[in-house]
Amino acid sequence: MFLAKLMEEHSRSGRGEVRPRYLLTEAAERFFTEARLKDGTVETYRYNSQTLSRILGPIHLDEIDRRTLADFISARKRTGVADATIRRDLAFLGSMFTMAERWGWVDTSPVTKAVKKVLRESRPRTRYLTHEEFNRLHEAASEPLRPILVLAVETGMRKAELLGLTLTNIDLQRRELNLEKTKAGRPRQVPLSRKALTVIRELLERRARPQSVFLLHGPGGDRVSDPRKAFVGACRRANIENFRWHDLRHTFASWWVQGGGDLYRLSRVLGHSTLQMTARYGHLRTDDLHEELERVAQSRSQGRKISEATMSPTVTEPPPNQPAKDL
């Protein structure tokens, strides 16, 4: 289909005819065929694409301008959608228009910084549990959920990474997990705490454990299903509000920083692509700031004493048995 359209477009161009027009849905179809995207991004972008098509209707790319996007933003806001969600819609649209420019389907993209400026950037979410709250959650959880919760807060892994762990990912001798498939697309090693190591060994040594390549598995040995329902129920019984599964990852990071761990090593464990993503947890530890403040204060105090000593007048005492000269 795309090849035929491209050949037709090339033929028309050679005859000096007007460039053909393309629908938003056509561009989206080609985008998902050719763009190299991570699995999680594809899922998000498909949802964004459906939302845009539903609200904008059967529209051509050259009909989408800043006014069109302003109307789209207003329509989304009227339904109570958060600015962060609308930003993701526009992020997909911007990526698609960038590709469309390369194809020669459009000259410019209507998605600019000026368009996004009307949408507030959401503050990074850093909700985490105290140790006491986690103990309540763990106690309120079902038996199959408990080891998953412990591994989540002891490793900081994302849900998909954790539920997809296979036996080949586990290196008990080196006390680490070797993750091949990650959100960033790069393999990484996750160190195991004593508690995490204990839980993994208990899971592997269970008598009723079926033959399975997965560490966490269902009754038949297949990959364990998403424990969202069990998790929500445990939070309700533990009286823990405003807490999502991904916040278990925030809990790991927060405990790390509060325990004195540095941000650079934390970013490596979490698999963040930039240190800026990890910096959101920096406010949780202030001990080093107090130490630096004290060091600077002492340095300033010493500098003041040296300065005062230098500026003080020097009085020369007369030698013994000799009167001082008149000034």
C-alpha positions as CSV (number, residue, x, y, z in Angstrom):
1,M,0.0,0.0,0.0
2,F,2.7,2.5,1.0
3,L,4.9,1.5,-1.9
4,A,2.1,2.1,-4.4
5,K,1.4,5.5,-2.8
6,L,5.1,6.5,-3.0
7,M,5.3,5.4,-6.6
8,E,2.2,7.4,-7.4
9,E,3.5,10.4,-5.6
10,H,6.9,10.2,-7.4
11,S,5.0,10.0,-10.8
12,R,2.9,13.0,-10.0
13,S,5.9,15.0,-8.9
14,G,7.6,14.2,-12.2
15,R,4.6,15.5,-14.1
16,G,4.5,18.7,-12.0
17,E,1.2,17.8,-10.3
18,V,0.2,19.0,-6.9
19,R,1.5,16.9,-3.9
20,P,-1.1,14.5,-2.7
21,R,-2.8,14.9,0.7
22,Y,-2.7,12.4,3.5
23,L,-5.0,11.7,6.3
24,L,-3.9,11.6,10.0
25,T,-4.9,7.9,10.1
26,E,-2.7,7.1,7.1
27,A,0.3,8.9,8.6
28,A,-0.3,7.0,11.9
29,E,-0.4,3.7,10.1
30,R,2.8,4.3,8.3
31,F,4.4,5.7,11.5
32,F,3.8,2.5,13.5
33,T,5.1,0.4,10.5
34,E,8.4,2.3,10.2
35,A,9.2,3.9,13.5
36,R,11.6,2.1,15.8
37,L,9.9,2.2,19.2
38,K,10.1,0.4,22.5
39,D,7.2,-1.9,23.4
40,G,5.9,0.4,26.1
41,T,6.1,3.4,23.9
42,V,4.2,1.7,21.1
43,E,1.3,0.8,23.5
44,T,1.2,4.4,24.7
45,Y,1.4,6.0,21.3
46,R,-1.4,3.8,19.9
47,Y,-3.7,5.0,22.7
48,N,-2.6,8.6,21.8
49,S,-3.3,8.0,18.2
50,Q,-6.8,6.7,18.8
51,T,-7.5,9.7,21.0
52,L,-6.4,12.2,18.3
53,S,-8.4,10.4,15.6
54,R,-11.5,10.3,17.7
55,I,-11.4,14.0,18.6
56,L,-10.0,15.5,15.3
57,G,-12.0,13.1,13.1
58,P,-11.0,12.3,9.4
59,I,-8.6,15.2,9.0
60,H,-5.7,15.7,6.6
61,L,-2.2,16.5,7.9
62,D,-2.1,19.9,6.1
63,E,-5.3,20.8,8.0
64,I,-3.7,20.4,11.4
65,D,-2.4,23.8,12.5
66,R,-2.0,25.6,15.8
67,R,-5.6,26.6,15.9
68,T,-6.6,22.9,15.5
69,L,-4.3,21.9,18.3
70,A,-5.6,24.6,20.5
71,D,-9.1,23.3,20.0
72,F,-7.9,19.8,20.7
73,I,-6.3,20.9,24.0
74,S,-9.5,22.7,25.0
75,A,-11.6,19.6,24.2
76,R,-9.3,17.4,26.3
77,K,-9.3,19.8,29.2
78,R,-13.1,20.1,29.2
79,T,-13.3,16.3,30.0
80,G,-10.9,16.8,33.0
81,V,-7.8,15.3,31.4
82,A,-4.6,16.3,33.1
83,D,-2.0,18.5,31.2
84,A,0.5,15.7,31.4
85,T,-1.8,13.4,29.5
86,I,-2.4,16.0,26.8
87,R,1.4,16.5,26.6
88,R,1.8,12.8,25.8
89,D,-0.9,13.1,23.0
90,L,1.1,16.0,21.5
91,A,4.4,14.1,21.9
92,F,3.1,11.3,19.7
93,L,1.7,13.8,17.2
94,G,5.1,15.6,17.1
95,S,7.0,12.4,16.5
96,M,4.6,11.4,13.7
97,F,4.9,14.9,12.0
98,T,8.7,14.6,12.2
99,M,8.5,11.3,10.3
100,A,6.0,12.9,7.9
101,E,8.5,15.6,7.1
102,R,11.1,13.0,6.2
103,W,8.6,11.3,3.9
104,G,7.8,14.6,2.2
105,W,4.2,14.5,3.2
106,V,4.3,17.9,5.1
107,D,6.7,20.8,5.1
108,T,6.6,21.7,8.8
109,S,5.2,20.4,12.1
110,P,2.5,22.3,13.9
111,V,3.6,20.8,17.2
112,T,5.9,23.5,18.6
113,K,7.1,24.6,22.0
114,A,4.6,27.4,21.9
115,V,1.8,24.9,21.6
116,K,3.0,22.9,24.6
117,K,3.7,26.0,26.6
118,V,0.0,26.3,27.6
119,L,0.2,22.9,29.3
120,R,1.8,22.7,32.7
121,E,4.5,20.2,33.3
122,S,3.5,17.8,36.1
123,R,5.8,17.5,39.0
124,P,7.6,14.1,39.1
125,R,5.7,11.7,41.4
126,T,7.8,10.6,44.4
127,R,5.1,8.9,46.6
128,Y,6.8,6.3,48.8
129,L,6.1,4.2,51.9
130,T,7.7,4.5,55.3
131,H,9.0,1.2,56.7
132,E,6.0,1.1,59.0
133,E,3.6,1.5,56.1
134,F,5.3,-1.2,54.1
135,N,5.1,-3.6,57.0
136,R,1.4,-2.9,57.2
137,L,1.0,-3.5,53.5
138,H,3.1,-6.7,53.6
139,E,1.0,-8.0,56.4
140,A,-2.3,-7.2,54.7
141,A,-1.1,-8.8,51.4
142,S,-2.1,-12.3,50.2
143,E,0.6,-15.0,50.5
144,P,1.5,-15.0,46.7
145,L,1.8,-11.2,46.7
146,R,4.1,-10.9,49.7
147,P,7.4,-12.0,48.0
148,I,6.6,-9.8,45.0
149,L,6.2,-6.8,47.3
150,V,9.5,-7.5,49.0
151,L,11.4,-7.9,45.8
152,A,9.9,-4.7,44.4
153,V,11.1,-2.5,47.3
154,E,14.4,-4.3,47.6
155,T,15.4,-4.1,44.0
156,G,13.6,-1.0,42.5
157,M,12.7,-3.0,39.4
158,R,9.7,-2.0,37.3
159,K,6.7,-4.3,37.3
160,A,7.3,-5.7,33.9
161,E,11.0,-6.4,34.7
162,L,10.0,-8.1,38.0
163,L,7.2,-10.3,36.7
164,G,9.3,-11.3,33.7
165,L,12.3,-12.5,35.7
166,T,13.5,-15.9,34.5
167,L,15.9,-18.3,36.2
168,T,18.7,-17.3,33.7
169,N,18.4,-13.7,35.0
170,I,19.5,-14.8,38.5
171,D,23.1,-15.0,39.6
172,L,23.1,-16.1,43.2
173,Q,26.9,-16.3,43.3
174,R,27.3,-12.7,42.4
175,R,24.1,-11.7,44.2
176,E,22.6,-9.9,41.3
177,L,20.0,-10.0,38.6
178,N,21.0,-9.6,34.9
179,L,18.2,-7.9,33.1
180,E,18.3,-8.2,29.3
181,K,15.0,-6.5,28.4
182,T,14.6,-3.1,30.1
183,K,12.6,0.1,29.4
184,A,15.8,1.9,28.3
185,G,16.6,-0.9,25.9
186,R,20.0,-1.5,27.6
187,P,20.9,-4.5,29.7
188,R,21.6,-3.8,33.4
189,Q,22.6,-5.5,36.6
190,V,20.6,-5.2,39.7
191,P,22.3,-6.0,43.0
192,L,20.5,-8.1,45.6
193,S,20.1,-7.2,49.2
194,R,20.2,-9.9,51.8
195,K,16.4,-9.8,52.1
196,A,15.9,-10.0,48.4
197,L,18.3,-12.9,48.2
198,T,16.5,-14.7,51.0
199,V,13.2,-14.3,49.2
200,I,14.5,-15.6,45.9
201,R,16.0,-18.7,47.5
202,E,12.8,-19.4,49.3
203,L,10.9,-19.2,46.0
204,L,13.3,-21.5,44.3
205,E,13.3,-24.0,47.1
206,R,9.6,-24.4,47.5
207,R,8.5,-28.0,47.5
208,A,5.4,-27.5,45.4
209,R,7.3,-25.4,42.9
210,P,6.4,-26.5,39.3
211,Q,8.9,-26.7,36.5
212,S,9.0,-23.1,35.2
213,V,11.5,-20.8,33.6
214,F,10.0,-17.9,35.6
215,L,10.9,-17.0,39.1
216,L,7.4,-15.7,39.7
217,H,4.8,-18.1,38.1
218,G,1.3,-19.2,38.1
219,P,0.1,-22.6,39.3
220,G,0.9,-24.2,36.0
221,G,4.4,-22.7,35.8
222,D,3.4,-20.0,33.3
223,R,4.3,-16.3,33.9
224,V,2.4,-14.8,36.9
225,S,-0.5,-12.6,35.9
226,D,-0.6,-8.9,36.8
227,P,-1.3,-8.7,40.6
228,R,-3.0,-5.4,40.4
229,K,-6.3,-6.5,41.9
230,A,-4.5,-8.2,44.9
231,F,-2.3,-5.1,45.3
232,V,-5.3,-2.7,45.4
233,G,-7.0,-4.9,47.9
234,A,-3.9,-5.0,50.2
235,C,-3.6,-1.2,50.1
236,R,-7.2,-0.9,51.1
237,R,-6.9,-3.4,54.0
238,A,-3.7,-1.6,55.1
239,N,-5.4,1.8,54.9
240,I,-2.7,3.1,52.5
241,E,-4.1,5.8,50.2
242,N,-2.8,7.4,47.0
243,F,-0.4,4.6,46.3
244,R,0.3,2.9,43.0
245,W,2.4,-0.1,42.0
246,H,5.1,2.1,40.5
247,D,5.4,3.8,43.8
248,L,7.1,0.7,45.1
249,R,10.0,1.7,42.9
250,H,9.9,5.2,44.4
251,T,10.0,3.5,47.8
252,F,13.2,1.7,47.0
253,A,14.8,4.9,45.7
254,S,13.7,6.9,48.7
255,W,15.0,4.4,51.2
256,W,18.3,4.3,49.3
257,V,18.8,8.0,49.5
258,Q,17.6,8.3,53.1
259,G,20.1,5.5,54.0
260,G,23.0,7.5,52.6
261,G,23.2,6.1,49.1
262,D,24.4,8.5,46.4
263,L,22.4,9.4,43.4
264,Y,24.8,8.3,40.7
265,R,24.8,4.7,41.9
266,L,21.1,4.8,42.3
267,S,20.6,5.9,38.7
268,R,22.6,2.8,37.6
269,V,20.5,0.5,39.7
270,L,17.3,2.0,38.5
271,G,18.4,2.1,34.9
272,H,17.7,5.8,34.4
273,S,19.0,7.2,31.1
274,T,20.0,10.5,32.8
275,L,21.0,11.5,36.3
276,Q,18.4,14.3,36.1
277,M,15.7,11.6,36.4
278,T,17.3,10.4,39.6
279,A,17.7,13.9,41.0
280,R,14.0,14.0,42.1
281,Y,15.0,12.0,45.2
282,G,17.8,14.4,46.2
283,H,15.6,16.4,48.6
284,L,15.1,13.3,50.8
285,R,18.7,13.5,52.2
286,T,19.9,16.7,53.8
287,D,22.7,15.3,56.1
288,D,25.4,16.1,53.5
289,L,23.9,19.6,53.1
290,H,24.2,20.3,56.8
291,E,27.8,19.0,56.8
292,E,28.7,21.2,53.9
293,L,27.0,24.2,55.5
294,E,29.0,23.6,58.7
295,R,32.3,23.3,56.7
296,V,31.6,26.6,54.8
297,A,30.6,28.4,58.1
298,Q,33.9,27.2,59.7
299,S,35.9,28.3,56.7
300,R,34.2,31.7,56.7
301,S,34.8,32.1,60.5
302,Q,38.5,31.3,60.1
303,G,38.8,33.7,57.2
304,R,37.3,36.5,59.3
305,K,39.7,35.9,62.2
306,I,42.7,36.0,59.8
307,S,41.4,39.2,58.3
308,E,40.9,40.8,61.7
309,A,44.4,39.8,62.8
310,T,45.9,41.3,59.7
311,M,44.1,44.7,60.0
312,S,44.9,45.2,63.8
313,P,47.6,47.9,64.5
314,T,50.9,46.6,65.8
315,V,52.2,48.3,69.0
316,T,56.0,48.1,69.5
317,E,57.0,47.9,73.2
318,P,60.1,49.9,74.2
319,P,63.1,47.9,75.4
320,P,63.6,47.5,79.1
321,N,64.9,50.6,81.0
322,Q,64.4,52.8,78.0
323,P,61.6,55.4,77.9
324,A,59.3,55.4,75.0
325,K,59.8,58.1,72.5
326,D,57.2,60.8,72.2
327,L,55.0,60.4,69.2
